[in-house]
Structures are given as C-alpha cells and as structure tokens.
Amino acid sequence: MPGASAGLRSGFIAAAGKAKAEVLGVPRLSYGRSEISFGRAEARELFALLSVSRDGVSAEGIAETLWPGEVGGRRLESAVREINRAMRQATGCATGVRFVLKSGERRLLPAASFDVDFWRFEDACKLASIAAEDAMRVAALHEVLALYRGALLAGRDDLWVLPLRQAAQRQAADAAERLAELVRADDPGRAMDVLRLAVERIDPCSETLWCLLMSVQGELGRLPAVRRSFELLRERLAEIDAVPSAQARQVYERFIR
C-alpha cells in the first residue's frame, strides 16, 4: 500500500469475456468499455438481487423479496427478458444465449458471464478467515478493502438490502481492523493509512477503528493527529446524536494529558 489513496482504491478488472458488475458502491454494469443499463425497473431490481445472491434465488423468493403482495411471475419473466435483451445487445451474443439461468427452482447470474465485485468480496473475506499464513491473510484483507468502494447497492433503499449492506460494512470494517493489527508492528504508517481510509470510507462512526487509529498515531508520537482524530470522532458521533464512549476517551487521554 504505497500511499493513503491506495488502501481502498475502487473497482476491479473483470475477467476477459465477462460483464463487470459493481454493486459495492453505486451499482454499475459494463462490458468492455460500454455501460449496460436496463430500461425496466423490475430488471434493475432483479439484477440487484441476483448480483448479491451468487447461488440464486427461487422464483417464489424473488417475488416475496421484490414484489410482495403482487403477482410476481409476470414481473419476473419481464425482468428476465429485459436483462437477456440488454446483455445480448451489449455482448453481441445470439438470441438464444441466456444471461439469467434457471437451476431447479432458482434463477441466477452465470459466473461464466458475470464478474461481480461482491462475489470476489465474499471470497476474499472467506480466504482471510482461513488463511494459514500472515502473508496470504494480509493479501486477502487488502483485497477486501480494495473491493469495498462504498455501501452495498448504494442509492437503493429497499428493505431487503439493508441487512446485507450492514453485514458487508461490518466485514469491511473488521478487515481494516485486522489488516492494521497485522501490519502495525512492521509498518505503522501503512496501518494508519488503512485506518484513516476505513473511518472515511467504511464506517465513520466506528469507535473501534478510531481508537485503533489514535493508538497507532499516539505510539508514533503524532499527538496533533490524535487530537484531530478524537475531534473527528466526536463530530461523526454528534451526527447520530451520540458521544464518544469512556473507552474512547481513555485511549485519547493516554496520549493527551
């Protein structure tokens, strides 16, 4: 991580021949250099749901999630047709090629056609939890943070999105904390970069991240930075009608007396 701007650099390079689906942050779908959009709202809704459901969702589950209380079958088929149409047009594929597959009762996006940042994010989180060596764990945690360019499906306020968004935010915040702890002994500057970017881009109200940042800053003798971090924490918490905890004050006062 050569500089502060590199810690959470957005986006990723899609595998050759696949459409690039970014859902961490403002959703964006592209193929090569061309943006892909769907004209129908139900197509956008279905693609959003399937992009965060790698194993697919049953037709019943789709209807209950996206269009509760409505006759979902017709909307589902309309959405599938729109996604297939837009993808065929973007990729130049023949009419018979399908971009929403049916596997048993489930509808899913085929991994052969789509490279989704959230799927990579999930893989990196899993690898970070099972890696036996620190070097592999550090690489996986860095991948988690590089992929997390913002809140999951930012801009969508659907109720079904919220728990998934919160879970992804927690995973990213945990990754930042773990990465900072792993590198702080040998590279405290890198640890600070990770933590600063985490409180800016992942969870501005996380006292855990702010306290760790103040600890690293304090151990390096950067007392003005500790003061600034505590003031920023206080400002962020004030936005949600909260105040720093006793623990956060203790970390601050350990360096600023």
Order of alpha helices (4+ residues) and beta strands (2+ residues): beta-beta-beta-alpha-beta-alpha-alpha-beta-beta-beta-alpha-alpha-alpha-alpha-alpha-alpha-alpha
